[in-house]
């Protein structure tokens, strides 16, 4: 059975969301980690954030290209200034 355009968009949106979640986790851990080896890990995570953002941008571009839409923070339920 062939995958529909909508199914493809949904799968790409899931991947996009996973990339954004990774960015949030890497960013948080690059700031919050403590311990003996924390600085080395924090630097590595901070460096990886840009790569993950690039992946999200690629996915977003493809989603738009095939007729999908990328939601902003309001639609996703994220609120500035509130802990998420």
PDB file of N, CA, C and O in Angstrom:
ATOM      1  N   UNK A   1       0.842  -1.184   0.000  1.00  0.00           N
ATOM      2  CA  UNK A   1       0.000   0.000   0.000  1.00  0.00           C
ATOM      3  C   UNK A   1       0.889   1.249   0.000  1.00  0.00           C
ATOM      4  O   UNK A   1       1.831   1.351   0.785  1.00  0.00           O
ATOM      5  N   UNK A   2       0.587   2.164  -0.860  1.00  0.00           N
ATOM      6  CA  UNK A   2       1.371   3.393  -0.990  1.00  0.00           C
ATOM      7  C   UNK A   2       1.084   4.340   0.173  1.00  0.00           C
ATOM      8  O   UNK A   2      -0.034   4.412   0.683  1.00  0.00           O
ATOM      9  N   UNK A   3       2.111   5.050   0.568  1.00  0.00           N
ATOM     10  CA  UNK A   3       1.981   6.051   1.622  1.00  0.00           C
ATOM     11  C   UNK A   3       1.422   7.327   0.996  1.00  0.00           C
ATOM     12  O   UNK A   3       1.895   7.773  -0.048  1.00  0.00           O
ATOM     13  N   UNK A   4       0.421   7.904   1.636  1.00  0.00           N
ATOM     14  CA  UNK A   4      -0.184   9.130   1.116  1.00  0.00           C
ATOM     15  C   UNK A   4       0.679  10.340   1.460  1.00  0.00           C
ATOM     16  O   UNK A   4       1.569  10.266   2.307  1.00  0.00           O
ATOM     17  N   UNK A   5       0.403  11.438   0.795  1.00  0.00           N
ATOM     18  CA  UNK A   5       1.111  12.684   1.080  1.00  0.00           C
ATOM     19  C   UNK A   5       0.887  13.098   2.531  1.00  0.00           C
ATOM     20  O   UNK A   5       1.822  13.541   3.198  1.00  0.00           O
ATOM     21  N   UNK A   6      -0.339  12.961   3.024  1.00  0.00           N
ATOM     22  CA  UNK A   6      -0.646  13.344   4.403  1.00  0.00           C
ATOM     23  C   UNK A   6       0.111  12.465   5.399  1.00  0.00           C
ATOM     24  O   UNK A   6       0.586  12.958   6.422  1.00  0.00           O
ATOM     25  N   UNK A   7       0.224  11.174   5.110  1.00  0.00           N
ATOM     26  CA  UNK A   7       0.980  10.285   5.990  1.00  0.00           C
ATOM     27  C   UNK A   7       2.454  10.670   6.008  1.00  0.00           C
ATOM     28  O   UNK A   7       3.103  10.635   7.054  1.00  0.00           O
ATOM     29  N   UNK A   8       2.970  11.034   4.848  1.00  0.00           N
ATOM     30  CA  UNK A   8       4.363  11.480   4.763  1.00  0.00           C
ATOM     31  C   UNK A   8       4.564  12.741   5.587  1.00  0.00           C
ATOM     32  O   UNK A   8       5.545  12.855   6.322  1.00  0.00           O
ATOM     33  N   UNK A   9       3.647  13.683   5.470  1.00  0.00           N
ATOM     34  CA  UNK A   9       3.729  14.926   6.242  1.00  0.00           C
ATOM     35  C   UNK A   9       3.689  14.611   7.734  1.00  0.00           C
ATOM     36  O   UNK A   9       4.471  15.173   8.500  1.00  0.00           O
ATOM     37  N   UNK A  10       2.802  13.732   8.154  1.00  0.00           N
ATOM     38  CA  UNK A  10       2.690  13.371   9.570  1.00  0.00           C
ATOM     39  C   UNK A  10       3.976  12.729  10.087  1.00  0.00           C
ATOM     40  O   UNK A  10       4.410  13.022  11.201  1.00  0.00           O
ATOM     41  N   UNK A  11       4.581  11.865   9.293  1.00  0.00           N
ATOM     42  CA  UNK A  11       5.845  11.245   9.697  1.00  0.00           C
ATOM     43  C   UNK A  11       6.966  12.279   9.782  1.00  0.00           C
ATOM     44  O   UNK A  11       7.776  12.251  10.709  1.00  0.00           O
ATOM     45  N   UNK A  12       7.007  13.187   8.813  1.00  0.00           N
ATOM     46  CA  UNK A  12       8.020  14.245   8.850  1.00  0.00           C
ATOM     47  C   UNK A  12       7.801  15.182  10.032  1.00  0.00           C
ATOM     48  O   UNK A  12       8.766  15.632  10.651  1.00  0.00           O
ATOM     49  N   UNK A  13       6.536  15.482  10.353  1.00  0.00           N
ATOM     50  CA  UNK A  13       6.239  16.325  11.517  1.00  0.00           C
ATOM     51  C   UNK A  13       6.671  15.642  12.809  1.00  0.00           C
ATOM     52  O   UNK A  13       7.147  16.302  13.733  1.00  0.00           O
ATOM     53  N   UNK A  14       6.508  14.340  12.876  1.00  0.00           N
ATOM     54  CA  UNK A  14       6.963  13.601  14.058  1.00  0.00           C
ATOM     55  C   UNK A  14       8.482  13.695  14.188  1.00  0.00           C
ATOM     56  O   UNK A  14       9.003  13.911  15.282  1.00  0.00           O
ATOM     57  N   UNK A  15       9.181  13.534  13.080  1.00  0.00           N
ATOM     58  CA  UNK A  15      10.639  13.663  13.088  1.00  0.00           C
ATOM     59  C   UNK A  15      11.066  15.075  13.457  1.00  0.00           C
ATOM     60  O   UNK A  15      12.018  15.266  14.213  1.00  0.00           O
ATOM     61  N   UNK A  16      10.360  16.060  12.921  1.00  0.00           N
ATOM     62  CA  UNK A  16      10.630  17.467  13.234  1.00  0.00           C
ATOM     63  C   UNK A  16      10.473  17.713  14.736  1.00  0.00           C
ATOM     64  O   UNK A  16      11.321  18.355  15.356  1.00  0.00           O
ATOM     65  N   UNK A  17       9.398  17.208  15.310  1.00  0.00           N
ATOM     66  CA  UNK A  17       9.158  17.365  16.748  1.00  0.00           C
ATOM     67  C   UNK A  17      10.259  16.705  17.565  1.00  0.00           C
ATOM     68  O   UNK A  17      10.688  17.238  18.589  1.00  0.00           O
ATOM     69  N   UNK A  18      10.710  15.551  17.111  1.00  0.00           N
ATOM     70  CA  UNK A  18      11.785  14.853  17.814  1.00  0.00           C
ATOM     71  C   UNK A  18      13.083  15.652  17.766  1.00  0.00           C
ATOM     72  O   UNK A  18      13.825  15.687  18.747  1.00  0.00           O
ATOM     73  N   UNK A  19      13.359  16.291  16.638  1.00  0.00           N
ATOM     74  CA  UNK A  19      14.554  17.136  16.532  1.00  0.00           C
ATOM     75  C   UNK A  19      14.470  18.318  17.498  1.00  0.00           C
ATOM     76  O   UNK A  19      15.447  18.650  18.169  1.00  0.00           O
ATOM     77  N   UNK A  20      13.297  18.950  17.564  1.00  0.00           N
ATOM     78  CA  UNK A  20      13.131  20.079  18.485  1.00  0.00           C
ATOM     79  C   UNK A  20      13.265  19.629  19.932  1.00  0.00           C
ATOM     80  O   UNK A  20      13.840  20.343  20.753  1.00  0.00           O
ATOM     81  N   UNK A  21      12.744  18.460  20.249  1.00  0.00           N
ATOM     82  CA  UNK A  21      12.882  17.923  21.602  1.00  0.00           C
ATOM     83  C   UNK A  21      14.351  17.680  21.927  1.00  0.00           C
ATOM     84  O   UNK A  21      14.801  17.958  23.039  1.00  0.00           O
ATOM     85  N   UNK A  22      15.093  17.164  20.959  1.00  0.00           N
ATOM     86  CA  UNK A  22      16.521  16.941  21.154  1.00  0.00           C
ATOM     87  C   UNK A  22      17.242  18.257  21.403  1.00  0.00           C
ATOM     88  O   UNK A  22      18.096  18.341  22.285  1.00  0.00           O
ATOM     89  N   UNK A  23      16.902  19.286  20.630  1.00  0.00           N
ATOM     90  CA  UNK A  23      17.509  20.611  20.827  1.00  0.00           C
ATOM     91  C   UNK A  23      17.245  21.098  22.248  1.00  0.00           C
ATOM     92  O   UNK A  23      18.159  21.568  22.925  1.00  0.00           O
ATOM     93  N   UNK A  24      16.005  20.988  22.698  1.00  0.00           N
ATOM     94  CA  UNK A  24      15.657  21.454  24.045  1.00  0.00           C
ATOM     95  C   UNK A  24      16.434  20.679  25.107  1.00  0.00           C
ATOM     96  O   UNK A  24      16.924  21.271  26.068  1.00  0.00           O
ATOM     97  N   UNK A  25      16.550  19.370  24.943  1.00  0.00           N
ATOM     98  CA  UNK A  25      17.269  18.558  25.918  1.00  0.00           C
ATOM     99  C   UNK A  25      18.764  18.850  25.910  1.00  0.00           C
ATOM    100  O   UNK A  25      19.378  18.977  26.969  1.00  0.00           O
ATOM    101  N   UNK A  26      19.352  18.957  24.720  1.00  0.00           N
ATOM    102  CA  UNK A  26      20.777  19.263  24.631  1.00  0.00           C
ATOM    103  C   UNK A  26      21.065  20.629  25.240  1.00  0.00           C
ATOM    104  O   UNK A  26      22.033  20.792  25.983  1.00  0.00           O
ATOM    105  N   UNK A  27      20.229  21.602  24.927  1.00  0.00           N
ATOM    106  CA  UNK A  27      20.417  22.948  25.452  1.00  0.00           C
ATOM    107  C   UNK A  27      20.320  22.956  26.975  1.00  0.00           C
ATOM    108  O   UNK A  27      21.166  23.534  27.657  1.00  0.00           O
ATOM    109  N   UNK A  28      19.287  22.315  27.497  1.00  0.00           N
ATOM    110  CA  UNK A  28      19.104  22.270  28.953  1.00  0.00           C
ATOM    111  C   UNK A  28      20.283  21.576  29.631  1.00  0.00           C
ATOM    112  O   UNK A  28      20.811  22.070  30.627  1.00  0.00           O
ATOM    113  N   UNK A  29      20.690  20.440  29.090  1.00  0.00           N
ATOM    114  CA  UNK A  29      21.788  19.704  29.709  1.00  0.00           C
ATOM    115  C   UNK A  29      23.129  20.392  29.521  1.00  0.00           C
ATOM    116  O   UNK A  29      24.029  20.213  30.342  1.00  0.00           O
ATOM    117  N   UNK A  30      23.284  21.174  28.463  1.00  0.00           N
ATOM    118  CA  UNK A  30      24.539  21.904  28.269  1.00  0.00           C
ATOM    119  C   UNK A  30      24.689  23.028  29.285  1.00  0.00           C
ATOM    120  O   UNK A  30      25.777  23.580  29.449  1.00  0.00           O
ATOM    121  N   UNK A  31      23.614  23.363  29.959  1.00  0.00           N
ATOM    122  CA  UNK A  31      23.634  24.399  30.990  1.00  0.00           C
ATOM    123  C   UNK A  31      23.560  23.785  32.389  1.00  0.00           C
ATOM    124  O   UNK A  31      24.263  24.228  33.297  1.00  0.00           O
ATOM    125  N   UNK A  32      22.723  22.782  32.564  1.00  0.00           N
ATOM    126  CA  UNK A  32      22.377  22.291  33.899  1.00  0.00           C
ATOM    127  C   UNK A  32      23.265  21.201  34.476  1.00  0.00           C
ATOM    128  O   UNK A  32      23.238  20.980  35.687  1.00  0.00           O
ATOM    129  N   UNK A  33      24.045  20.517  33.661  1.00  0.00           N
ATOM    130  CA  UNK A  33      24.832  19.399  34.183  1.00  0.00           C
ATOM    131  C   UNK A  33      25.872  19.863  35.193  1.00  0.00           C
ATOM    132  O   UNK A  33      26.486  20.918  35.038  1.00  0.00           O
ATOM    133  N   UNK A  34      26.055  19.061  36.220  1.00  0.00           N
ATOM    134  CA  UNK A  34      27.089  19.281  37.229  1.00  0.00           C
ATOM    135  C   UNK A  34      27.846  17.974  37.410  1.00  0.00           C
ATOM    136  O   UNK A  34      27.329  16.899  37.104  1.00  0.00           O
ATOM    137  N   UNK A  35      29.050  18.071  37.900  1.00  0.00           N
ATOM    138  CA  UNK A  35      29.804  16.863  38.202  1.00  0.00           C
ATOM    139  C   UNK A  35      31.206  16.907  37.637  1.00  0.00           C
ATOM    140  O   UNK A  35      31.628  17.887  37.022  1.00  0.00           O
ATOM    141  N   UNK A  36      31.919  15.807  37.867  1.00  0.00           N
ATOM    142  CA  UNK A  36      33.331  15.720  37.525  1.00  0.00           C
ATOM    143  C   UNK A  36      33.583  15.940  36.033  1.00  0.00           C
ATOM    144  O   UNK A  36      34.468  16.713  35.665  1.00  0.00           O
ATOM    145  N   UNK A  37      32.817  15.272  35.173  1.00  0.00           N
ATOM    146  CA  UNK A  37      33.026  15.383  33.730  1.00  0.00           C
ATOM    147  C   UNK A  37      32.014  16.301  33.062  1.00  0.00           C
ATOM    148  O   UNK A  37      31.891  16.294  31.837  1.00  0.00           O
ATOM    149  N   UNK A  38      31.302  17.075  33.832  1.00  0.00           N
ATOM    150  CA  UNK A  38      30.201  17.874  33.299  1.00  0.00           C
ATOM    151  C   UNK A  38      30.647  18.872  32.232  1.00  0.00           C
ATOM    152  O   UNK A  38      29.970  19.019  31.215  1.00  0.00           O
ATOM    153  N   UNK A  39      31.750  19.548  32.437  1.00  0.00           N
ATOM    154  CA  UNK A  39      32.169  20.591  31.486  1.00  0.00           C
ATOM    155  C   UNK A  39      32.415  20.023  30.097  1.00  0.00           C
ATOM    156  O   UNK A  39      32.022  20.628  29.099  1.00  0.00           O
ATOM    157  N   UNK A  40      33.056  18.879  30.026  1.00  0.00           N
ATOM    158  CA  UNK A  40      33.329  18.240  28.736  1.00  0.00           C
ATOM    159  C   UNK A  40      32.023  17.862  28.033  1.00  0.00           C
ATOM    160  O   UNK A  40      31.870  18.087  26.832  1.00  0.00           O
ATOM    161  N   UNK A  41      31.102  17.296  28.775  1.00  0.00           N
ATOM    162  CA  UNK A  41      29.809  16.889  28.221  1.00  0.00           C
ATOM    163  C   UNK A  41      28.997  18.115  27.818  1.00  0.00           C
ATOM    164  O   UNK A  41      28.366  18.122  26.761  1.00  0.00           O
ATOM    165  N   UNK A  42      29.010  19.151  28.652  1.00  0.00           N
ATOM    166  CA  UNK A  42      28.263  20.377  28.353  1.00  0.00           C
ATOM    167  C   UNK A  42      28.745  21.010  27.049  1.00  0.00           C
ATOM    168  O   UNK A  42      27.934  21.450  26.235  1.00  0.00           O
ATOM    169  N   UNK A  43      30.054  21.056  26.851  1.00  0.00           N
ATOM    170  CA  UNK A  43      30.608  21.624  25.618  1.00  0.00           C
ATOM    171  C   UNK A  43      30.192  20.804  24.401  1.00  0.00           C
ATOM    172  O   UNK A  43      29.852  21.357  23.354  1.00  0.00           O
ATOM    173  N   UNK A  44      30.222  19.496  24.547  1.00  0.00           N
ATOM    174  CA  UNK A  44      29.835  18.615  23.446  1.00  0.00           C
ATOM    175  C   UNK A  44      28.365  18.800  23.080  1.00  0.00           C
ATOM    176  O   UNK A  44      28.018  18.893  21.902  1.00  0.00           O
ATOM    177  N   UNK A  45      27.511  18.852  24.087  1.00  0.00           N
ATOM    178  CA  UNK A  45      26.081  19.047  23.842  1.00  0.00           C
ATOM    179  C   UNK A  45      25.813  20.410  23.208  1.00  0.00           C
ATOM    180  O   UNK A  45      25.021  20.516  22.272  1.00  0.00           O
ATOM    181  N   UNK A  46      26.468  21.447  23.713  1.00  0.00           N
ATOM    182  CA  UNK A  46      26.281  22.794  23.166  1.00  0.00           C
ATOM    183  C   UNK A  46      26.684  22.834  21.691  1.00  0.00           C
ATOM    184  O   UNK A  46      26.029  23.492  20.883  1.00  0.00           O
ATOM    185  N   UNK A  47      27.752  22.135  21.347  1.00  0.00           N
ATOM    186  CA  UNK A  47      28.205  22.099  19.955  1.00  0.00           C
ATOM    187  C   UNK A  47      27.221  21.348  19.066  1.00  0.00           C
ATOM    188  O   UNK A  47      27.072  21.678  17.889  1.00  0.00           O
ATOM    189  N   UNK A  48      26.555  20.349  19.614  1.00  0.00           N
ATOM    190  CA  UNK A  48      25.617  19.532  18.834  1.00  0.00           C
ATOM    191  C   UNK A  48      24.277  20.221  18.590  1.00  0.00           C
ATOM    192  O   UNK A  48      23.535  19.817  17.695  1.00  0.00           O
ATOM    193  N   UNK A  49      23.955  21.243  19.363  1.00  0.00           N
ATOM    194  CA  UNK A  49      22.669  21.932  19.223  1.00  0.00           C
ATOM    195  C   UNK A  49      22.484  22.475  17.806  1.00  0.00           C
ATOM    196  O   UNK A  49      21.411  22.323  17.222  1.00  0.00           O
ATOM    197  N   UNK A  50      23.499  23.092  17.261  1.00  0.00           N
ATOM    198  CA  UNK A  50      23.380  23.680  15.917  1.00  0.00           C
ATOM    199  C   UNK A  50      23.104  22.625  14.849  1.00  0.00           C
ATOM    200  O   UNK A  50      22.344  22.868  13.912  1.00  0.00           O
ATOM    201  N   UNK A  51      23.717  21.467  14.991  1.00  0.00           N
ATOM    202  CA  UNK A  51      23.462  20.388  14.043  1.00  0.00           C
ATOM    203  C   UNK A  51      22.028  19.905  14.101  1.00  0.00           C
ATOM    204  O   UNK A  51      21.418  19.615  13.072  1.00  0.00           O
ATOM    205  N   UNK A  52      21.492  19.822  15.308  1.00  0.00           N
ATOM    206  CA  UNK A  52      20.108  19.380  15.473  1.00  0.00           C
ATOM    207  C   UNK A  52      19.133  20.432  14.933  1.00  0.00           C
ATOM    208  O   UNK A  52      18.097  20.088  14.363  1.00  0.00           O
ATOM    209  N   UNK A  53      19.464  21.697  15.113  1.00  0.00           N
ATOM    210  CA  UNK A  53      18.633  22.764  14.541  1.00  0.00           C
ATOM    211  C   UNK A  53      18.655  22.670  13.015  1.00  0.00           C
ATOM    212  O   UNK A  53      17.624  22.853  12.367  1.00  0.00           O
ATOM    213  N   UNK A  54      19.812  22.390  12.447  1.00  0.00           N
ATOM    214  CA  UNK A  54      19.912  22.237  10.990  1.00  0.00           C
ATOM    215  C   UNK A  54      19.039  21.081  10.507  1.00  0.00           C
ATOM    216  O   UNK A  54      18.393  21.187   9.464  1.00  0.00           O
ATOM    217  N   UNK A  55      19.017  19.978  11.256  1.00  0.00           N
ATOM    218  CA  UNK A  55      18.148  18.852  10.889  1.00  0.00           C
ATOM    219  C   UNK A  55      16.684  19.283  10.910  1.00  0.00           C
ATOM    220  O   UNK A  55      15.921  18.961   9.999  1.00  0.00           O
ATOM    221  N   UNK A  56      16.299  20.014  11.954  1.00  0.00           N
ATOM    222  CA  UNK A  56      14.911  20.490  12.059  1.00  0.00           C
ATOM    223  C   UNK A  56      14.568  21.415  10.894  1.00  0.00           C
ATOM    224  O   UNK A  56      13.466  21.348  10.350  1.00  0.00           O
ATOM    225  N   UNK A  57      15.505  22.274  10.512  1.00  0.00           N
ATOM    226  CA  UNK A  57      15.270  23.185   9.385  1.00  0.00           C
ATOM    227  C   UNK A  57      15.087  22.411   8.081  1.00  0.00           C
ATOM    228  O   UNK A  57      14.233  22.763   7.267  1.00  0.00           O
ATOM    229  N   UNK A  58      15.874  21.369   7.879  1.00  0.00           N
ATOM    230  CA  UNK A  58      15.727  20.542   6.681  1.00  0.00           C
ATOM    231  C   UNK A  58      14.354  19.882   6.645  1.00  0.00           C
ATOM    232  O   UNK A  58      13.686  19.877   5.611  1.00  0.00           O
ATOM    233  N   UNK A  59      13.942  19.328   7.774  1.00  0.00           N
ATOM    234  CA  UNK A  59      12.632  18.683   7.843  1.00  0.00           C
ATOM    235  C   UNK A  59      11.517  19.696   7.608  1.00  0.00           C
ATOM    236  O   UNK A  59      10.564  19.419   6.880  1.00  0.00           O
ATOM    237  N   UNK A  60      11.639  20.874   8.225  1.00  0.00           N
ATOM    238  CA  UNK A  60      10.617  21.913   8.054  1.00  0.00           C
ATOM    239  C   UNK A  60      10.499  22.321   6.587  1.00  0.00           C
ATOM    240  O   UNK A  60       9.394  22.497   6.074  1.00  0.00           O
ATOM    241  N   UNK A  61      11.622  22.469   5.925  1.00  0.00           N
ATOM    242  CA  UNK A  61      11.611  22.823   4.511  1.00  0.00           C
ATOM    243  C   UNK A  61      10.922  21.772   3.660  1.00  0.00           C
ATOM    244  O   UNK A  61      10.159  22.098   2.751  1.00  0.00           O
ATOM    245  N   UNK A  62      11.194  20.520   3.957  1.00  0.00           N
ATOM    246  CA  UNK A  62      10.570  19.430   3.194  1.00  0.00           C
ATOM    247  C   UNK A  62       9.069  19.367   3.468  1.00  0.00           C
ATOM    248  O   UNK A  62       8.275  19.161   2.550  1.00  0.00           O
ATOM    249  N   UNK A  63       8.686  19.544   4.725  1.00  0.00           N
ATOM    250  CA  UNK A  63       7.261  19.536   5.085  1.00  0.00           C
ATOM    251  C   UNK A  63       6.524  20.618   4.304  1.00  0.00           C
ATOM    252  O   UNK A  63       5.468  20.362   3.725  1.00  0.00           O
ATOM    253  N   UNK A  64       7.076  21.813   4.289  1.00  0.00           N
ATOM    254  CA  UNK A  64       6.468  22.937   3.553  1.00  0.00           C
ATOM    255  C   UNK A  64       6.413  22.636   2.062  1.00  0.00           C
ATOM    256  O   UNK A  64       5.418  22.917   1.396  1.00  0.00           O
ATOM    257  N   UNK A  65       7.485  22.065   1.554  1.00  0.00           N
ATOM    258  CA  UNK A  65       7.591  21.762   0.125  1.00  0.00           C
ATOM    259  C   UNK A  65       6.495  20.807  -0.350  1.00  0.00           C
ATOM    260  O   UNK A  65       6.021  20.916  -1.481  1.00  0.00           O
ATOM    261  N   UNK A  66       6.094  19.874   0.511  1.00  0.00           N
ATOM    262  CA  UNK A  66       5.084  18.898   0.083  1.00  0.00           C
ATOM    263  C   UNK A  66       3.680  19.238   0.581  1.00  0.00           C
ATOM    264  O   UNK A  66       2.775  18.405   0.532  1.00  0.00           O
ATOM    265  N   UNK A  67       3.510  20.481   1.063  1.00  0.00           N
ATOM    266  CA  UNK A  67       2.166  20.950   1.383  1.00  0.00           C
ATOM    267  C   UNK A  67       1.795  20.971   2.848  1.00  0.00           C
ATOM    268  O   UNK A  67       0.635  21.207   3.188  1.00  0.00           O
ATOM    269  N   UNK A  68       2.748  20.732   3.713  1.00  0.00           N
ATOM    270  CA  UNK A  68       2.475  20.772   5.151  1.00  0.00           C
ATOM    271  C   UNK A  68       2.697  22.155   5.726  1.00  0.00           C
ATOM    272  O   UNK A  68       3.034  23.095   5.006  1.00  0.00           O
ATOM    273  N   UNK A  69       2.506  22.267   7.020  1.00  0.00           N
ATOM    274  CA  UNK A  69       2.638  23.546   7.720  1.00  0.00           C
ATOM    275  C   UNK A  69       3.395  23.315   9.022  1.00  0.00           C
ATOM    276  O   UNK A  69       3.151  22.337   9.728  1.00  0.00           O
ATOM    277  N   UNK A  70       4.312  24.223   9.333  1.00  0.00           N
ATOM    278  CA  UNK A  70       5.075  24.154  10.574  1.00  0.00           C
ATOM    279  C   UNK A  70       4.423  25.079  11.591  1.00  0.00           C
ATOM    280  O   UNK A  70       4.319  26.285  11.372  1.00  0.00           O
ATOM    281  N   UNK A  71       3.990  24.505  12.698  1.00  0.00           N
ATOM    282  CA  UNK A  71       3.309  25.270  13.743  1.00  0.00           C
ATOM    283  C   UNK A  71       4.310  26.061  14.580  1.00  0.00           C
ATOM    284  O   UNK A  71       5.456  25.647  14.755  1.00  0.00           O
ATOM    285  N   UNK A  72       3.862  27.195  15.090  1.00  0.00           N
ATOM    286  CA  UNK A  72       4.663  27.993  16.004  1.00  0.00           C
ATOM    287  C   UNK A  72       4.435  27.570  17.446  1.00  0.00           C
ATOM    288  O   UNK A  72       3.705  26.616  17.715  1.00  0.00           O
ATOM    289  N   UNK A  73       5.060  28.279  18.363  1.00  0.00           N
ATOM    290  CA  UNK A  73       5.015  27.902  19.778  1.00  0.00           C
ATOM    291  C   UNK A  73       3.607  27.960  20.367  1.00  0.00           C
ATOM    292  O   UNK A  73       3.274  27.162  21.243  1.00  0.00           O
ATOM    293  N   UNK A  74       2.790  28.880  19.905  1.00  0.00           N
ATOM    294  CA  UNK A  74       1.435  28.991  20.449  1.00  0.00           C
ATOM    295  C   UNK A  74       0.623  27.728  20.150  1.00  0.00           C
ATOM    296  O   UNK A  74      -0.072  27.204  21.021  1.00  0.00           O
ATOM    297  N   UNK A  75       0.719  27.257  18.926  1.00  0.00           N
ATOM    298  CA  UNK A  75      -0.007  26.049  18.527  1.00  0.00           C
ATOM    299  C   UNK A  75       0.541  24.829  19.262  1.00  0.00           C
ATOM    300  O   UNK A  75      -0.207  23.914  19.605  1.00  0.00           O
ATOM    301  N   UNK A  76       1.840  24.823  19.498  1.00  0.00           N
ATOM    302  CA  UNK A  76       2.472  23.692  20.179  1.00  0.00           C
ATOM    303  C   UNK A  76       2.251  23.713  21.685  1.00  0.00           C
ATOM    304  O   UNK A  76       2.593  22.755  22.378  1.00  0.00           O
ATOM    305  N   UNK A  77       1.683  24.801  22.193  1.00  0.00           N
ATOM    306  CA  UNK A  77       1.408  24.889  23.621  1.00  0.00           C
ATOM    307  C   UNK A  77       2.595  25.337  24.457  1.00  0.00           C
ATOM    308  O   UNK A  77       2.602  25.142  25.673  1.00  0.00           O
ATOM    309  N   UNK A  78       3.588  25.928  23.831  1.00  0.00           N
ATOM    310  CA  UNK A  78       4.740  26.445  24.563  1.00  0.00           C
ATOM    311  C   UNK A  78       4.483  27.904  24.901  1.00  0.00           C
ATOM    312  O   UNK A  78       3.999  28.669  24.066  1.00  0.00           O
ATOM    313  N   UNK A  79       4.805  28.278  26.108  1.00  0.00           N
ATOM    314  CA  UNK A  79       4.559  29.653  26.543  1.00  0.00           C
ATOM    315  C   UNK A  79       5.863  30.283  27.006  1.00  0.00           C
ATOM    316  O   UNK A  79       6.578  29.715  27.831  1.00  0.00           O
ATOM    317  N   UNK A  80       6.164  31.444  26.477  1.00  0.00           N
ATOM    318  CA  UNK A  80       7.368  32.163  26.878  1.00  0.00           C
ATOM    319  C   UNK A  80       7.264  32.568  28.341  1.00  0.00           C
ATOM    320  O   UNK A  80       6.227  33.050  28.796  1.00  0.00           O
ATOM    321  N   UNK A  81       8.344  32.366  29.057  1.00  0.00           N
ATOM    322  CA  UNK A  81       8.383  32.780  30.453  1.00  0.00           C
ATOM    323  C   UNK A  81       7.790  31.783  31.424  1.00  0.00           C
ATOM    324  O   UNK A  81       7.861  31.988  32.636  1.00  0.00           O
ATOM    325  N   UNK A  82       7.212  30.716  30.925  1.00  0.00           N
ATOM    326  CA  UNK A  82       6.650  29.692  31.797  1.00  0.00           C
ATOM    327  C   UNK A  82       7.484  28.435  31.664  1.00  0.00           C
ATOM    328  O   UNK A  82       7.948  28.092  30.576  1.00  0.00           O
ATOM    329  N   UNK A  83       7.668  27.761  32.766  1.00  0.00           N
ATOM    330  CA  UNK A  83       8.439  26.531  32.732  1.00  0.00           C
ATOM    331  C   UNK A  83       7.666  25.467  31.972  1.00  0.00           C
ATOM    332  O   UNK A  83       6.470  25.265  32.186  1.00  0.00           O
ATOM    333  N   UNK A  84       8.378  24.793  31.081  1.00  0.00           N
ATOM    334  CA  UNK A  84       7.735  23.736  30.301  1.00  0.00           C
ATOM    335  C   UNK A  84       8.344  22.402  30.619  1.00  0.00           C
ATOM    336  O   UNK A  84       7.932  21.386  30.059  1.00  0.00           O
TER     337      UNK A  84
END
